[in-house]
Amino acid sequence: MLKGKTIAITRSKDDSSEFIDLVIKNNARPISLPTIELVSKGEKIVDEFLDSVKQYNPDYSVFMSSKAVALLFDTAKKVSKFEKLQLAVANTIVIAVGPKTKIALEKEGIKPAYMPNIYSSVGVGELFTKLHAVGKKVIVPRSGASTPFLKELLNKIGIDVKEIHLYDVCAFRDTTQWNEFRELFSQNKVDGIVFTSASSVRAFFEIMSKDYDDDSLLSNLDKLSIVSIGPFTADELKKFKIKNTVAHVHTVQGAFDAVKNIFSAA
């Protein structure tokens, strides 16, 4: 199935260890492509979150990524406000978007009350519908690059939402780590790419456009099996006219299974 194939993922080595293990176990070659860097909005994010909780008095807090959890709590530790933050979050009903985010919260002493069946904004919306949370207030600490989809979805079902932007994202600057991929890509020796976020799609094209014109880049990508981890990533790929398969389960394992299915059917 995957034996001898070369599969890239738009994450750093540290963030793609699960994917690397899965690819190696299937006798294939993984390549990690760090596409984005987080640019924190600084120490003020802790006070902004704490002040918002105090003034807004949310019923729920929703964490949409393990990165948001780590950044918020690590910053709180630096400014000696960890216990205040922990208490503020624990006084809300906590929702984790997926297993990694749940684990990240538990490491900080926070036990999420709920996790949706579908690990995405759509899943969070479905969960809130089941919770009959009309009229409730929700705080969401997340990336400034996030789409307004979640907020709009929850507003439609009668929930008030306050988003706190903890960080922005930019294209990964040290692209020397892309040298192996560039070389294999130019030789048509890359078989597939897994895109893990809409931001990573935009950053991928920003980085690769330095070496390729649009037509040759699209032509090369058209020969590969492209998998998107979820619908927002797929929509972003469509903007660049890239055909892709959306993972049924929006996780790294789900994306890997989608890659495996493509090559099994070939």
C-alpha positions, -999 to 999 in steps of 0.1 A, spaced: 0 0 0 23 27 13 56 9 9 83 31 -6 60 61 -8 71 96 4 44 115 23 48 150 36 28 167 64 25 205 70 38 204 105 72 206 123 89 174 134 79 180 170 43 184 161 41 155 136 56 127 157 24 107 156 22 110 118 59 101 114 54 69 135 24 59 114 42 64 81 74 46 92 53 16 105 39 13 70 73 12 54 70 47 39 90 79 42 77 109 62 87 145 56 78 172 81 72 207 66 70 234 93 47 258 75 36 283 101 51 301 132 30 313 160 34 350 169 22 355 204 5 388 213 27 389 244 21 387 281 -10 409 279 -30 379 267 -33 366 302 -47 398 316 -70 402 286 -84 367 292 -88 372 330 -104 406 326 -128 392 299 -138 364 322 -144 388 350 -165 413 330 -181 389 305 -188 361 331 -189 333 305 -208 300 311 -185 280 289 -149 282 277 -140 265 244 -104 256 235 -100 250 198 -63 238 198 -36 224 221 -14 253 210 -39 279 224 -39 260 257 -1 258 259 5 294 250 -21 308 274 -10 287 304 27 290 297 24 327 295 4 327 328 33 308 345 58 334 333 38 363 348 29 344 380 -8 342 372 -11 305 366 -34 298 396 -56 328 387 -59 315 352 -65 279 363 -93 291 386 -109 313 360 -110 285 334 -122 259 360 -151 282 370 -165 277 335 -178 246 317 -148 236 297 -150 222 261 -120 208 243 -123 205 205 -104 172 203 -82 146 221 -49 166 219 -66 197 233 -82 177 261 -48 162 271 -32 197 270 -59 210 293 -56 180 317 -18 187 319 -27 221 333 -51 207 359 -83 214 339 -108 186 333 -129 193 302 -166 186 307 -173 179 270 -156 170 238 -175 169 205 -177 137 184 -164 156 154 -132 174 162 -140 208 145 -161 239 147 -190 220 132 -186 194 160 -186 221 187 -217 236 171 -235 202 172 -224 197 208 -239 231 219 -271 223 201 -274 191 222 -265 211 254 -295 234 248 -273 264 256 -294 291 241 -288 324 259 -255 312 274 -221 330 270 -190 314 256 -154 326 257 -130 312 230 -92 319 233 -77 312 199 -56 323 169 -62 357 153 -60 338 119 -91 318 127 -122 320 105 -154 336 120 -173 303 113 -175 291 149 -187 325 163 -213 328 135 -225 293 140 -229 297 177 -246 331 173 -271 314 149 -281 290 176 -286 318 202 -253 317 220 -232 348 228 -195 344 219 -164 364 229 -132 355 211 -98 363 226 -70 363 201 -38 349 217 -16 348 187 -13 354 149 4 331 124 30 338 97 48 316 72 77 297 87 108 317 81 137 292 83 129 273 51 163 254 51 142 226 67 124 224 34 155 216 13 149 178 12 112 183 2 121 209 -25 146 185 -40 123 155 -40 93 176 -52 113 189 -82 122 153 -91 85 141 -88 95 119 -59 69 131 -34 37 110 -35 14 128 -11 9 158 12 -13 161 42 -24 197 49 -33 203 85 -49 238 86 -60 266 63 -31 286 76 -7 259 66 -21 259 31 -16 296 27 20 294 41 28 264 19 21 284 -12 38 315 1 70 294 7 69 274 -25 61 304 -47 97 316 -41 109 286 -62 80 279 -85 57 300 -107 20 293 -102 15 270 -132 45 247 -125 36 245 -88 0 235 -96 11 211 -123 34 193 -98 8 192 -71 -18 178 -94 3 146 -97 2 141 -59 -24 126 -35 -35 156 -14 -53 151 19 -69 179 40 -74 173 77 -108 190 76 -133 210 57 -118 245 63 -84 232 51 -101 217 20 -119 250 12 -85 268 14 -70 242 -10 -99 248 -34 -90 285 -35 -57 274 -50 -74 250 -73 -60 219 -56 -80 187 -57 -80 170 -23 -95 143 -2 -110 154 32 -102 131 61 -134 115 75 -121 120 111 -104 154 115 -72 142 133 -37 132 122 -48 95 124 -78 103 103 -57 121 77 -32 92 76 -61 67 71 -73 89 42 -38 87 26 -37 49 32 -71 45 15 -61 65 -15 -30 44 -22 -49 11 -14 -75 20 -40 -49 30 -66 
